[in-house]
Amino acid sequence: MVCVFEDIDATIEKYGDGELLQWLDGNCQVDNAVNLASTNYPEKLDPRIVALPRRFDRVL
């Protein structure tokens, strides 16, 4: 499964990061899923969202 989070910074700004963190780490976590996120403003992202390798392994 590939999960695409387009403009992740805007999504977090609008809905908060709780739902995203639940999806990535919590009860909603899916095994064998690839998480792909895009943003034009990587500096806006809280390091705790991208710091854990199992959330996003590569930052380009």
C-alpha contacts under 8 A as a table, 3 or more apart, distances in Angstrom:
res1	aa1	res2	aa2	distance
1	M	32	N	6.77
1	M	33	A	4.70
1	M	34	V	6.22
2	V	33	A	5.68
2	V	34	V	4.72
2	V	35	N	6.02
2	V	36	L	7.24
3	C	33	A	7.02
3	C	34	V	6.08
3	C	35	N	4.87
3	C	36	L	6.05
4	V	35	N	6.13
4	V	36	L	4.81
4	V	37	A	5.72
5	F	8	I	5.48
5	F	35	N	7.58
5	F	36	L	6.10
5	F	37	A	4.45
5	F	38	S	6.39
6	E	37	A	5.66
6	E	38	S	5.00
6	E	39	T	6.87
7	D	10	A	5.55
7	D	11	T	6.57
7	D	37	A	7.14
7	D	38	S	5.18
7	D	39	T	4.54
7	D	40	N	7.12
8	I	11	T	5.03
8	I	12	I	6.16
8	I	37	A	6.13
8	I	38	S	6.03
8	I	39	T	5.78
9	D	12	I	5.19
9	D	13	E	6.10
9	D	39	T	6.14
9	D	41	Y	7.06
9	D	42	P	7.69
9	D	44	K	6.61
9	D	45	L	6.30
10	A	13	E	4.95
10	A	14	K	6.13
11	T	14	K	5.18
11	T	15	Y	5.93
11	T	16	G	7.35
12	I	15	Y	5.29
12	I	16	G	4.52
12	I	17	D	5.14
12	I	20	L	7.69
13	E	16	G	5.69
13	E	17	D	7.91
15	Y	19	E	7.70
16	G	19	E	7.05
16	G	20	L	7.89
17	D	20	L	5.21
17	D	21	L	6.09
18	G	21	L	5.24
18	G	22	Q	6.19
19	E	22	Q	5.05
19	E	23	W	6.25
20	L	23	W	5.07
20	L	24	L	6.21
21	L	24	L	5.01
21	L	25	D	5.71
21	L	26	G	6.78
21	L	49	I	7.40
22	Q	25	D	5.33
22	Q	26	G	4.18
22	Q	27	N	6.21
22	Q	28	C	5.87
22	Q	29	Q	7.02
23	W	26	G	5.94
23	W	27	N	7.09
23	W	28	C	4.65
23	W	29	Q	5.08
23	W	30	V	7.85
24	L	28	C	7.21
24	L	29	Q	5.38
24	L	30	V	7.96
24	L	55	R	6.11
25	D	28	C	7.36
25	D	29	Q	5.52
25	D	55	R	7.69
26	G	29	Q	5.51
30	V	33	A	5.94
35	N	55	R	7.23
35	N	56	F	6.71
36	L	56	F	7.55
39	T	42	P	5.99
41	Y	44	K	5.64
41	Y	45	L	7.57
42	P	45	L	5.52
43	E	46	D	7.94
45	L	49	I	7.00
45	L	50	V	7.62
46	D	49	I	5.65
46	D	50	V	7.31
47	P	50	V	5.41
47	P	51	A	5.41
48	R	51	A	5.19
48	R	52	L	7.00
49	I	52	L	7.14
49	I	55	R	7.41
50	V	53	P	7.46
50	V	55	R	6.46
50	V	56	F	5.87
51	A	55	R	7.73
51	A	56	F	7.71
52	L	55	R	5.62
52	L	56	F	6.97
52	L	57	D	7.79
53	P	56	F	5.51
53	P	57	D	4.66
53	P	58	R	7.86
54	R	57	D	6.05
56	F	59	V	7.15
